[in-house]
Amino acid sequence: MKIKTASTQLIRPSSPTPPQLRHFNLSFIDQRIPPSYVPLVLYYNVSTEERYINKQPEMSRRLKSSMSDALVLFYPLAGRILEGQPLVDCNDEGILYIEATADGKISDIVRSPDTRTLDNLIPFKSNGSISNAEELLAVQATLFNCGGISIGICISHSIADAASLSSFINCWAAIAAGEQPNVVSPVFNSATFFPPLNTPDFRPNFRNLAIQAPPVNLVMERLLFTPSAIDALKQKVAENKSSIVKPTRVEVVTAFLWSRCLVAKGLELSHKSVAFHPVNLRGRVPGLTERSFGNIFQMTHAEVVGETNWTGLVEKLRAAFGKIDSEYVKMLLGEKGCEVAKENFQGISSFLTLGNVAVLLFSSYCRFPIYEVDFGWGKPAWVSSASFSIKDMIMLFDSVVSRGGIEVWIVMAEQEMDRLRQDSDIQHFTSSFTG
């Protein structure tokens, strides 16, 4: 499929940011995030009815004008991070907006996605790794000759997490669709709870091992856990007489994949492994709500030695999630909160530095309303990531083709992925790999 760039421009807020809002403080959690980008692609199969035919120019105009209005509410996204300071200069320089064309069909990508094609649907191709781009947000609208459209988004992880990205795109879409009652303004209170470490020598962590491209050939693949498969996994946990009475679908899928990835790596029983998972702090900290913008999460991890019985890993994960409790939150909000957050995020690099530990990085979009994003021409036919140059990264999405199911994207070394494909348990509990 040929994808060509048609135009590139900067989109600025439709009204200037007030002078008193010129400097936006990053939180000390933001400070711990290396300058990488979070990619997301939304796909829309536009109706072939008469009223939609040849409407792509109007769709493009609506996307750009509503983006300009959305940036008034999300004004830090149109600014630039000041070098050496934990601040965003809200100077309204704008976000990068690319328009492209594709000589194919949305349905072809949804049916059999290829990561090389997905990478051409986002504005920054170096997603998942260090980027020197100045823009905090970039968007690529790709118009397909079938009449459909994809919207590829890259948001800087230095300023926002997946929850913030979800809030932004839902607000943007509500403005585009003219649904003013559904326009929810963000709350910029993260730095109030997690005040930045104001040092003149502040620098982002460019050497974080967790996002450095490894010296191996990586591949990214997709698989699907249907609701019935997830129920079967939960039943396996019950049969194992686990202390977890009602495991969540994220817990059982994570534990199952953790064990099968270890087998694919051919690890011995004496080998140590660690699974990391982000925990959303919204709702756990009084005053922080779903509208709170920023990086508002902490990482939790579970570690085992030689455990490949995945039902036992569910208990490990539940205990790990329980570590981000009220006592932990108190420490995070206390005088040494910055050190607590620093230690939390350094945990990944610490394990990677050891060299003899298998480190799996999980992330979940499940339950975020990304399938509710309607710009005025319907909800997405599909939502995906693009490729990541992060070894052993596993992302979980709600499934649109199997309600209640989970779609998983896995990045592994090529030889390990080949073994994972052949794993009998993977073949039994998931659909076929595609792409």
C-alpha positions, 0 to 999 in steps of 0.5 A: 500500500502506497502512502504519500504525504500531501501536506504538512503544517503547524496548527495553533490554538484558535485563540492565544494562551493568556500570559498568566498561563505561559509557563506550565509546570511539569510534575516530578513524575513527568520529569522521570519519563524519557522523551519518547512518543506514545503512538495511536491510530484510529481507523474509520470506515466512512459510510458509502451512502450518498451524503458521505461520498467525496466528503474527505475534504470536509472531514479534513477541514473539520479535523483541523479547525476542531484541533485548533479549538481543542488546543485552546483547552489543552494549551500546553500541547501547543507549546515547547518544553524549555531546555534544562527546565521542568517547564512547558513554554506555552507559546502557541507554536502549534502541533504538527499536522500531516495530511497523507493519501493511501491507495488502499482500503481501511478494511485491508489493514484491519483484516491483516495489519502489517507493522510497516504500513502502520508505521506510515500512518503516524507522523513520527516513525521513531515512536517508542524510542528517543526523539528529538522532535520539538512538537509535543503532539503530532497528528497524521490524517491519512485519506484512503481511496475507499473513502475511509480515514485514519488518524495517527497520533503521537503524543510526547510521553514527557507530558502525557500518559495514555489516559491523558491521550484518551481524554484529549482525543475524546475532547477533540472529537466532541468539538469536531462533532459539534457535541458541546455538552460532551466537551470535557476540559482538562484539569492541570493539577498534577504538578500541584500534587507532585511538584517538580524538582526545580534544579538548573541542571535538569535534563531528561533521562536520555539513557534509560535502558528501557527505551533503548533499541536493543541490538537484535531484530525485533518483530511485532505481532497481534493476537486476540483473546476472545471473551470465551478464551478469557473465561477459560483462563479464569476457570483455570485459575479457579481449578488451581485453587488460587486465593484470587477469587475473581481475577480480572481479564487483564490479570489472567491475560498478563499472567498467561503471556508472561509465562508463555514468553518465558517459555519462548525465551527458553529460560531455565528454571533458575532464571529470574523474570520480572513483569512491569505494569503501570498503575493509574493514580487517578481516583487513588489520590484525592483531588485527581480525577479522570480529567487530570492531565499529565503522567499520573501513574506509577509502575508496579512489578512482580518477580519470580524465579523459574515460574512457568505455571501461569496460574500462580503468576496471577497471585503475584500480579495481584500482590504487585498491584496491591503495592500501589496502596494508600501508604504508597500514595502517602509517601508519593505525596510526602516530602520525599515523593520525588525520590519515591517516583525516581526509585519507582521508574529506575526499577526497570533500568535496574533490572535491565542492568543486571543482564540475567533477568527477563524483563517484560513491560506491559501496558494497557489501554483496556477500559479507556474510551478510545472506541468512543471517539466519534468526529461526526462520522461514526466510531472507529472500526479499529484502533491500533498502535504502531511498531515499538523499538522496545524489546519485550513490550506487550500492549493490551487493547479492548477488542472491537471485533470481540466485545469483552475480549483483549487484543494484544500487541507483542514486541520480541526478538524474531527467534523468540517470536517464532517460538511463541507462534508455535507454542501450543498454549498460545495456539489454543487460547488465542486466534491466529497471528496476522500481519 
